């Protein structure tokens, strides 16, 4: 086995580990329903106002070098009612690896009926994958590939989505990492077995109104990142007076999830999520914590043709 093959295998294993233990390459969130734009660029402009949402996720607390993820997303409509813009930045840190990303997007909205609308969204940006060789102790102290400080791969990125929505329900589908780039960490590297795999997301939800103050809101998120197994989130929230909510759910083959939060004056949204691991990792961690903060501004009623 030559050095090139050893290097590719090692880097591949590190990238696999950095995929949040899911064999998927993108971050996951328990409170996905509050930051749908992070998964689907077609969501930009669905709300009448501009909104900014940040998620901070601390996964598998108690495990050294467990994943830590931070995202900030903002989106909103333009003066032309059918158009909207958005932007998204994130960092995902796992042990000696970290990913930095930025994307900006536009979306176009169509009115299909008096109450149903359809949007199309395209997002373009970049990813930077970083491997900190100083945090790795190689078997051979003079190993060339792990004696170069920070190993970096800078790659274009993009995603496309569709979003069908009504005041009471939504259905969305998107594909991420559409350029399917191969990762190259060294200038001397002529080929790589590590690449950005296509990821597919399907979201859906419904609001059941129980009187004037209570709502029940089931939602689901299906994640496909072949050849990894699919991931399915099933959630149910109960909201009182459009202000307080609590909910629970399950992520198949992964965790039981809980969440709670409140909204103040339709401007400030604060949420907390907690995951209880159901895999063998449950013996080594005390759960996953997730904080969400959202701000809405510039609200005005739009008219989509």
N, C-alpha and C positions, 0 to 999 in steps of 0.2 A: 504494500500500500504506500504510494508516494505522498509527499508532503501536501501537494495540491488536493488530493483526495481527503487526507486527514483534516486539512483546513476546512474544506467544504462541509464535511460531516460535523465538525465541531461547531461551525457557525450555524449550520442548520439546526442542531440541537439547541443552541442558545436562542435562536429565533422561535423555535417551538415552545421553549419555556416562557419566553416573553409574551406569548400569546395568551396570557392570563390563565394558563393551565387548561384552556379549552381547545387547543389546536386551531384556534382562530386568531387572526392577526389584528383585529380591531377591538377597541375597548367596549365593554358592556356596562349598562346602567340599569338599576332596579327601577328608578323613576323616569323611565324612558318617555312616558306619556306627557311629561312636562317639558321635554326638549326634543320634540320630534324632528326639528330641523337638523339636528346632529346626525340623523339617520337618512333623511330624505330632503334634498334641496327644493322639491316641489312644495314643501310646507311653507316656505317663505311667502308672506303676504296672506296667509289664510286668515289671520286675525286682522281686524281693522286698524290696530295700532302697531307700533314698533315694540319689540320685546327683546330683552337680553337675558340669557339664562346661563348660569355657571353650575357645573357639577364637580364635586370633589369626592373621589371614591378611594377608600382605604381597604383593600381586600385582604382577607385572611389574616387578621390581626393576631400577632403572636408568632408568625412565621417570618424568619429573617429574609429580607430582600423580597417580600411579597409585593404584588403589583400596587402601584399608586397612580391614580389618573386624575388629571385636571382638564376641564374643557370650558370654553367660553364661546357662546354662539349668540348672534344677533341677527334679526331679520325684520322686515317690514315693507309695506307697500310704498310705491312711488306716486307721484302726482297723477301719472297716467294709471287709471284704476286697475288695468289688467296686468300691470307689471309690478314686480317686487324684487328686492335685493336681499342678500344675506352674506354673512361671513362666519367663519368657524376656525378656532385655533384649539389645539390640544397638546398635552404632553403625557406620555405614558412611561412610567419608570418601573423596571423589573430587574432587580439585582444589578449586574454590570451593563445592562442594556437600557436604552431609552429611545423613545420616538417623539419627534416633534413634527407637527403638521399645521398647515394653514390652507384654507380654501375660501374662495369667494364665489357667489352664485347669482343667477337670475332665474326668475320663474315667470310664467305666463298663465293667466287664469281665464277660463271660459265658463260662461253660464250655460248649462245644459237645459235646465228647467227653471221654474221660478224659485225653487228651493235647493237645487243640486248644482254644484260647480265642480269643474275639473281643472287641475293645474299640472303644468309640466315644468320641471326644474333641471338645470345643468350646473354643476359645480366643478371648478378647476382650481388646482393649487399644487402643493408639493408635500412630500414627506422627507424627513431626514432621520435615518436610523443610525444610532451611535452605539458603539461597543467600547466600553472603557477597559482597555487591556490592563491598566494598572490595578484593576480590582480582581484580576484573574491570576491565579498561581499555576503556571503551566508545569507539566511534568519535567520538561527540560528548561532550565533557566535561560538558555540562549535561544529559545524558540523565536524564530524571526517574526511570525505572524502576531504573536502576543507580546511584543516588545516595542510597539510603535505608538504607545499612548492611546489616543482616541482614534478608533477606526470608524469611518463615516461613509454612508451611502446616501446620496442626495438624488431624489427621484420625483418626477411629475406624478400627480395624482388627480383623480376626478371621479365624479359619480353622477348618475342620472336617475330621476325619479318621476313617478306619477302619483297624484293624490286626488281622490274623489271624496267630496265632503258635503255635509249637510249640517244644519244647526245641531242635530242630535246624534250624528254618527260620522265616521270617517273610515276610509280604506286607502292604504298607501302601499306602494311597492317601489323599491329602489335597488340599484346595483352600484357597488363601490369598488374602488381600485380598478377602474375600467381599462387602464393602460397596461396592467399585468406586467409591470417592469421587473426585471431581474436586478438583484441587489449586488453591487460591487463595492467592496470596502477598501480595496487597495488599487493604486494606479497600475501596478504590475499584473493585476488580476485580469485575465482575458475571458474568463467564463465563470458562471456561478450557477449552483443548483438551487439557490434561494431566490424566490420571487414573490411578488405581491399577488396573492390569489384573489380572484373575483369573489365578492361577498354579496349575498342577496338578502334583502330585508322585506318583510311583509308585516304591516301594522294594521290593526283594526280596533275600533272601539264604538261604544254606544252609550248614550245617556238616557236612562229611564227616570222620568220625573215622577216623584211620589208627592203629590200635593205641591204647595208653593215653596217649601223650604228644603225638602229632602230629594237627593238624587242618588241613584245607584249606577256606577260606571264600570262595567266590565271592559277589559281590553286585553289584547294579545300581541305579542311580537315573536315572529318566526325568523330565525337567523340561519342561513345556509352558507357554509364556507367549505365547499368540497375540496379535498376528500374527507374533511372532518365531519363527525356526526352533526346533525341539525340540533339547534337549541330552540326551545319553545318556552316563552314566558306567558303565564296565564295569571291575570290580576283582577281583583275586584275592590273598588273603592266606594265608600259611602261619604257623601258630602252634605253638610248642613249649611243652609242659608248662603250658599256660594262662598263660604268663608273657611269652615273647618272641614277636614277630611281625615279619614283613617282607612287603611286597606291592608290586604294580605294577598299573597300569591305563591306560585310555585314555578321554579325554573327546572324543567325536567332533567333528571340525572345530575343535578347540581345543588340546588338550595331551596329552602323555604324563605319567602321574603315578606317583610312588613314595612309599612310606611305610614307617616302621619305628617300633617302640616296645616298651614293656614294662609289665607290671602287677606291683605289689608287694603281696603278702599280700591280694589281692582287695580292696584299699582304695584304692590310688593307681595311676592310669593316666597314662602320659606317651607322647605320640606326636608324630612329626614327618612332615610331608608336603612334597614338592617337585614342582612342575609344570614341565615343559619345554614351552614354547609351540611349536605346530606351524603357526600361521598366519604371515602376513607380519610380525607383531609380533616374531617370534623374532629379527629383525635388530636390535632396539632394546632388548631387555631380557635379563637374565641368569637369568630364571626366577621362580617364585613360591614363597614359603616359608610354611609353615603350622605352628603349634604348637598342641598340644591337651593339656589337663590335666583329668583326671577324678578325683573323690573319691567313694567310696561309704561310707555310714554307716547305722546303724540296721537292720542286716540281720536278717530274721526270716521264717520260712516262712509264706506266706499260704495260705488255703484259699478259693478262688473257687468260688462255687456256680454 
